[in-house]
Amino acid sequence: MSFKSTILRTFFSLRSRSVERFRRRPAETQRKELERLLRECARTEFGRRYGFGEIRTPEAFAQRVERFDYASFKPYVERMMAGEADVAAPGRVRWFARSSGTTSERSKYLPVTDVSLWRCHTRGLRDVATLYVGQYPSTRVFEGKTLTLGGTCSKSGGIVVGDLSALLVERTPFWSGWFRTPRRETALLADFDEKVERICRECASERVTAFAGVPSWNLALLRRMVEYTGRRNLCEVWPHLELFAHGGVGFEPYRAAFRELIPSAGMHYMETYNASEGFFAIADDASRDDMLLMLDYGTYYEFRDGDEVVPLEGVQAGRRYAMLISSCNGLWRYELGDVVEFTSTDPYRIRVAGRTRQFINAFGEEVVMENAERAVTVAAEATGAVVSEYTAGPRYMTLHGRGAHEWIVEFGRAPESFDAFVQKLDGELMRLNSDYEAKRRSTMAPPEMHVVPAGTFARWMLRRGKNKVPRLANDRRVLEDVLATTAGQDAAVGVRG
């Protein structure tokens, strides 16, 4: 065992004791997190406005501070981005993670303080290793490097804005290169295709034992790595590979492709819940399909079921909740839009069950219903069409093909050109949603549209006992069910943009 591996194992062993403490004392841990947040932020403008110095209990906190979403919290973010100090977090915030927004917000910008970077995001990355070692004590993952496929960031007016993965690469110290590949300059390249080619050149001969990130981006990179090296699969490129820590989108649709690409019984997959707003959960038991909620990352959790909002100790196993966070990044009682299901309360484990709104996020594109409604309207107006009904969902990536969005559309009046309708739809989605644009320029193919006969959706709703059509879904169940309704009718017309 190398010296590096010995040091890392010792460090992660010490950290595992802290994880075990919050497993045993979750309510106490969360109360201390809230007390610390209130104390540290009492002198910010937000803290003075809501009297943080006078709050002594979680109940008082919930009564005094209203709930926020991005639209209502945005004025605080804008002031932080303008350079104001002590707005909702101590000092001046210089880092902002970019995430997709709604129709009126092409992108959301979320504060990333120095404290949150280290107390939350970096600790989460380290705890992936902590929990992995706990599950696989004989691992040799530390004998090699972790391949990290980062995004991009840019500097302007004294602030840095970009994908969270890029901010993490940008902010990590020089010695992180001992554990990570590719080089920082390569990881932060804006052009995805150029980045992939450079990674292939730099990393093909490295001893890569793990990789991390969003499944869709990594699948595209790893397919190219196999082609670049002329190998049959990734095990021939990196024979010591044993871990993929994934997050951002559901992994199940990608599982078969990864198993084909990495045909090894020693390969392990570890889910994480790592968002721009914070690092929240990590899979700690390979025999389960849920994740351990991480309670000491500078985040205080609350959960909404209808109009009722409860702290952690108020949740019930088997129930679904919208998640709210108050965090050292300067977000307060902020509703993410994610819905989680508690699978256990001893310890607290969750499964991401969806969003509070309809969406597609199979590839990290985070397209929400407002995006779809606007894009369909623009495409219809541009091509003289009238859209009666529609629904959309993902066409998953395969080992040899890119993923895409698949649309089923019923027209009251057909467009002048089906191809033009799809192209306009695609272009408007890219204009509205920066994450969709990034994926379309890298890992996603153009959308595919099925035109179905008049009355298809009415028959589907009647058959299913529904009174409305789901516009977006993050799986293929609605798509395939609607297409099955066309059986015996004129064949659906497939049109690729």
N, C-alpha and C positions, 0 to 999 in steps of 0.2 A: 504494500500500500504506500502511495506517495506521501510526501510531507504535506502537500496541498490537500489531499483527501483526508488525512488525519486531522488537520486543523479544522476543516469544514465540518467533519463529523462531530467534533467536540463542540463547535459553535451551535450546530443544530440540535444536539442533545440538550444543551442548556436551554435553548428556546422552547423545546418540547415541554419543559416543566411549566413554563408560563402558559402555554396552550392548555395544559392539563388543569391549571388553576382556574382559568375562566370557564372550562367545562364544568367544574365542580361548583363555582360560585358565579353563575351568569348574571343574576340580578344585581349583585354587589358590584361586579365589574362594570356593568352598564351605568349604574348610579355614579360610580367614580369617574367614568368617562364624561358624563354630563357635567358633574361638578367641575372637572378640569376645564372643559370647554367654556363654561360660564365664567370661570375665574380668569382664564386667559383672554377672553373677549369682552370683559366687562367695560373696558375703556374705549371700545370701538363705538362708532356712531350707532350701530345696530344695538349693541349691548346697552348703551345709555338710553336709547329709545324705549327698550323693553324692560329696563330695570334689572339687568342680569345680576347686579350686586345684591339685590334683595331676594332673589329666587333661592329657595332652600330645598325644594322637593321637585321630583318629576311632575307631580300633579300641578304645582304652581307654574312650572315652565309651560305645560300644555295649555293652561288657562290664560296665560299672559301673552303668549306668542301665537299669532295666527298661522295657518298653513299656507305654503307657497307652492306654485308651480313655476316653470321657467318664465312665463309671461309676466307673472306678478313679481318675481324676484329680479327680472332683467334690469330695472333701474339701478339696483345695487351693483350688478355686474358691469354695466356701462360706466359707472363712476370709477370702479376699480380699474377698468381698462383705460380710462382717461388719465390715470396716474394718481388719483386721490388715495391717500393713506388712511388706515384705520376706519374703513367703511364698514365691512362686516367681518373682517379678519384683521389681526394686528399687523401694522406696518403696511408697506406697499406690496401689492401682488404683481409679480412680473411674468407669471406663466399662466397660460390659459389653454385648456384642452378644447379642441374643436369637435363638436358632435353634430349630427344632423338635426334639423329643426322641422317646423311645420310649414304650412303654406306661406305664412307671413315671415317665417324665420328660416332662411335657407340653411343657416348653420346656427347652432347654439355654442356659446363660449362659456366654459365653466372654469372657475378659478382653481389654480393648483398652487398652493402656498409651499414654501420650503418645508414647513412642518408636516403638511399632508403628504408631500412627496416622500419623506422618510418614514413618518410614523404610520402611514397607510399603504401607499403603493409599493414602496421598496420592501417594507416588512411583509407585505403579501407575497411578493416574489420570493423572498427568502423562505417564507413558510410553506410554499409549494415544496421546496426541498426538504424542509423539516418534516412535513407530513409524509412525503415520499419515502424518506429514510425510515420512518416509523413503520411503514407498510412493507418495505423491502430492505431489511437490514444488511443484506449482502450485496447491495447495489454497488456498481463501479461507475456510476454516472459522473462522479467527481474526477475520474481519471481523464475526462475529455472536456469538450466545450459545448455550450448551448448555442444553437443557431437561433438568432432573433431577427425576425423580419419586421423591421420598424416602418413607420409611416414617414411623414415629412413635417417640417415646421419652418416658420419664417420669423424674422425679427423686424420690428417696425416700431419706432417711437418709444424705445426702451422696454417693450414687452415682447415676449415670444409666444406665438400662437401656432398650434399644430396638433396632430394626432397625439393621443396620450403616449403611445408607444415611442414616438419620436422624442417627446419631452423626456421620457425616462432614459433613452439612449443619450440624449444631449446632456443630461444632468448627472449621469453616473461618472464616477472618477476614473482616472486613467487606468488604474489597476484592474478595473472590471474586464479589460481586454484579456486578462489571464484566464477568464472563465467564459468569455463570450466571443462569438464570431458572427458576422464578418466585421471588418474594420468599421469604425464609426462613420467615416466618410461614405462608405458604401451603403450602410444601413439607412442613412438619411437621404439618399438620392431621391429626387422627385419622380423621375421617369421609371415606372415599374419595370418595363421590359429591360431597360439598361441595368437596373438594380439586380434583376434576376440573373442576367448574363455575368455581371461582375461577381455575384455570389457564387455562381458556378465555378468561375475561374479561381476565386480565392479559397473556397471551402471544400472543393472536391477531394483534396488531399489532406484535409484536417481530420483529426480524431473527434468527430461529432458524436456525442452520446445522448443529446437531448435537443429538442426544439420546442418553440413556444409561439403562441399567437392564435389568430383566427383560422379555422380550418380551410376556408376557401382560398385565402391567399397562400397558405402553406402548401396546399395541394397543387396549385399552379406552379409554385417554385420547385417542389420535389419532382413533379412530372418532368420538368425541364432538366433537372439535375440528372435524372436517369437517361434522358435523351443525350445530354451533353457528354456524359461519361461512356455511353454505349453499353451500359450494364443492363441486366434483365430486370433488376429491382433495386430498391434502396439499400437492402442488406448487403449487396455487393459493393456499394459505394462506401457506406459507413457500417461496417460489421458490428460495431460496439453500440449502435443506437439502441436505446431502451425506453425513452420517455418522450411523450408529446403532452405538454400542458396546454390545453386549449380552452378557449372561451370566446365570448362575443356573439356567437350564434349556436344553435343546437347542433350537436355533433352526430346524432344518429343517422341523418341522411348521407353522411360522409364516411361512415364506419367501414362499409364494404370496400370503398375505393382505397382507403388507407391500408386495410388488411391485404389487398391485392398488391399495393405498392410496397408494403413492408411485411412480407410473409414470415413473421418470427413469433414464436411462442413467448419470447422474452420481451416483447414490446408492450409497454403499458401506456394507457391513456388516462389523463387526469384532468377533470373538469375544474374550471375556476370561474368565479363570477367577479370579473374585473371590469368596471365601467369607468367612463370619464369622471364620474362623480365620486368614485372610490373603489377600493378593493373590499369585497364583502364576504366571499365564501370560497371554500376549497374542498374538493372531494378528499375525505380522510379515510375512506374504507372502500377498497376496490370491489368488494362484494355488493355494494349498494349503488344506487343511481341518484343519490342526493349529495349535498355538500354541507360541511360544517360551517355555521355562521361564525365569522371571526369577530370577537367582541372587544378587543383591546387595540383597535386601529385608529383611535381618535374619532370614532363615529358613534353617535347615539341613535338607536333605532326606535321607530314607532311604526305601527301597522294599522291600516284603515280597512275596515269591513263595512261597506255602506257608509253611513255617517258616523259610525263609532270608530274612534282612534284609541288604540291601547298600546302600552309599552310592551317590551319583550315578554315579561312574565304574564301578560294578559292574553297571549295567543293560545290557540288550541291546535293540536295535531290534526291533520286532515282538512284544515280550513285554508282558504286562499285569502290573501291580503295584498292591498297596494302598499308599497314600502315607502316610508318617509325617513329622511336622514337629517341629522344636525351634525356638522362635521368641522374638523379643523381646517378644511379648505374654504370656510366662510359661507357655507350653505346652511340655512336654518329651517327646520321643519319643512324640508323640501321634498315634494313628491316626485319620484323619478319617472313614474309611468310604468314601472315594472310590477307585475303581479307574481308573488311567490306563494308556494304552498309549503306549509310546515309538515314535514314527515316525521319529526321527532321533537320532543321538548326536553329530553334528557339523554344526550345534550341537544342543543337546538340545531336542527338540520333543516335545510330548505331545498326546494326544487323550483327553478324558474318556470312559472306556468304560463307566462305570456305578458301582454301589455294591457294597460287600462283602455287602450284604443286598438282598432284594427290596424295591422301592420304586416309588412314582409321584411324579415331580417335574416334570410337564409345565408347571405354572403357578407354580412356586415354593412348592408346598404341602408337599413333603417328607414324604409319607405313607409310613411303613415298615410291614413286615409285622406287627409287634407291634400297631400301631394297628388294622390291618384285622381281625386275629384277635379283638381285644377288642371292636371295634364290632359285628362279626357275632354274637358270643356274646350281647352285650347286646340286640341287636335281636331275635334268635331267642327269648331268654327272655321279652322283653316282649310278644311277639306269638304265643307258643305254637308257634313253628316249630321244625323240625329241619332244619338245613342239611347236606346230604350233601357237596357240593363247591361251590367258587366260584372265580372269577378276576375281576380288575378291571384296567382300563387307562384311558387318557385318550380323551376325545372332544375333538379339537382345536378351538380357536377358529377362527372364520371371520371374514370382514370384517363380517358382519352378525349373528353369533351368538356367545354366550359359550361357553367350553369347559366341560367337566364330566368327572366320572368315570363310566365305564360299567361295570356289573357284570353278570356272567353267573352265575346261581345255580341250582343243582339242589337241590330240597328233598326230604327224606325225609318231611316233613310240612309242608304249606303253612301259611303264617301266617294268622291270622284276617283280616288285611287286608294286601295287598301294599303299599299306600300307607303304612300305618303302619310296616311293616318298613323301608321306604326312609327314612322320616322319622326313625325311631329310629337307624338306621345313620348317617345324616348328622349327627344331633345328637350322637351319641357321638363321632364323628370330630372334630367341632368342640370337644368338651370335652377330648379327649385331646391334640389337636395345635393349637397356637396359629397356626401358619402356615396350616394348612388352614382354620381359622376365619376368618383374615384374608382369604384368597382367596375363601371362600364369601360373605363379606359385601361383596365388591367385584367380582372378575372371573370367578368360577366360578358356573355354574348348579347347581341341585340335581342329585344323581346320578340316573342312569337305570339301571333294572334289567331284564335279560332273564331270564325264567324258562324254563328248558329242561327237556325231558322226562327222566324217570329213565333213567339209563344213558348219557346224552350224554357225560359226561366219561370214563367207562370206555371207550367206543368211541373217543374222541379219543386217550386214552393208548395204547390198543392200536394204533391206526393210526400213531401217532407213535413207538411204541417207548419210551414213558416210563412210569415207575412212580409219579409224583406230578404234581400239578397246580400250576403256578406261580401263587401267590396274587396277586401284583402284577407288573405289567410297565410299563415306561415308554414303550412303544409299543403299536401296535394289532395286532401280528402274532398273538399268542395269542388275543386276542378274536375276530378275524375267522376264525381257523382253527377255533376251537371252534364258532362260529356256523355255519360251513360244514358242520360235522358234523351239524347238525340238518336239513340239506336232505333232503326226502322224508319227514320226520317231521311230527308236528303242529307248526304254526308256533310259534316262540318268542313268548312273551307279553311285550310291551314295557310296562313300568310306569315312569312318571316320578313321582319324589317331589315 
